[in-house]
Amino acid sequence: MSTTDTRQTIMNIARATVQAHGYNALSFRELAKEVGIKSASIHYYFPTKADLGAALAKRYTEDAIASLERLLAASQSLKSRIHAYTDIFRAALLNENRMCLYGIMAAERDDLPPEVRVEVDRFVEVNIRWLTQVLRERKSGSANKSAQRHALAVFAAIEGAQLVARGRGDIAVYDAAIEAYRSAGLLP
C-alpha cells in the first residue's frame, strides 16, 4: 500500500469512528489494528491525535465545499437546492446511523484541541455562507442580515433533526422533522 493510500485509509477509518462514536473515541492503537499497521506507524502520518482530528475536519469541510458547489451548479431552483442539501445530512444517517462530523465534534467542543476547533468552526462558516447565498436569492439585496439569520436557523434545525433521528435510530424522525420545517416555512 502506498503512503498516500495508507494516509487515506487511516483518515477514512478515523472519520467513520468519529462519526459513529465521537472524537474522544479515536485511538491510534485501534486505528492501527483496523488499517493493519503498527500503532507507531499512525504517528508517521499524523504525529498527534490533534493533527489527525484537524486533518479530518479540514477534509470534511473541503468535501462539503465541493458538494455545495455541485448543488449550485446542478439546480437553479431554491427548493431543489435546499432539498438536496437536507439529503446530504440524511445520507449520513443512512450510512450506519452516523452523524455529520461537525455535529458530533461540536458536541465535544470542550475536549477538542484548538487546531481541530478551527476546522470544525470553518465547516459552520462554509454552510452558513452557502445557505445565506441560496436564501438571499429569494429575498431583496437589503435583506442580507435576514438571510444570514435564516441560514443559521436552517443549519441548526437540520443538525438538530439529524441528532434526534440518530438518537432514536430512526430515519423517519429526520424525514418528519424536515417536513415539519417545510410546513412551518423554515425550509422552502
C-alpha positions, 0 to 999 in steps of 0.5 A: 500500500502506498503512503498516500493510500495508507494516509487515506485509509487511516483518515477514512477509518478515523472519520467513520469512528468519529462519526459513529462514536465521537472524537474522544473515541479515536485511538491510534492503537485501534486505528492501527489494528483496523488499517493493519499497521503498527500503532507507531506507524499512525504517528508517521502520518499524523504525529498527534491525535490533534493533527489527525482530528484537524486533518479530518475536519479540514477534509470534511469541510473541503468535501462539503465545499465541493458538494455545495458547489455541485448543488449550485451548479446542478439546480437553479431552483431554491427548493431543489437546492435546499432539498438536496442539501437536507439529503446530504445530512440524511445520507449520513444517517443512512450510512450506519446511523452516523452523524455529520462530523461537525455535529458530533465534534461540536458536541465535544467542543470542550475536549477538542484541541484548538487546531481541530476547533478551527476546522470544525468552526470553518465547516459552520462558516462554509454552510452558513455562507452557502445557505445565506447565498441560496436564501438571499436569492429569494429575498431583496439585496437589503435583506442580507442580515435576514438571510444570514439569520435564516441560514443559521436557523436552517443549519441548526434545525437540520443538525438538530433533526439529524441528532434526534433521528440518530438518537432514536435510530430512526430515519423517519424522525429526520424525514418528519422533522424536515417536513415539519420545517417545510410546513412551518416555512423554515425550509422552502 
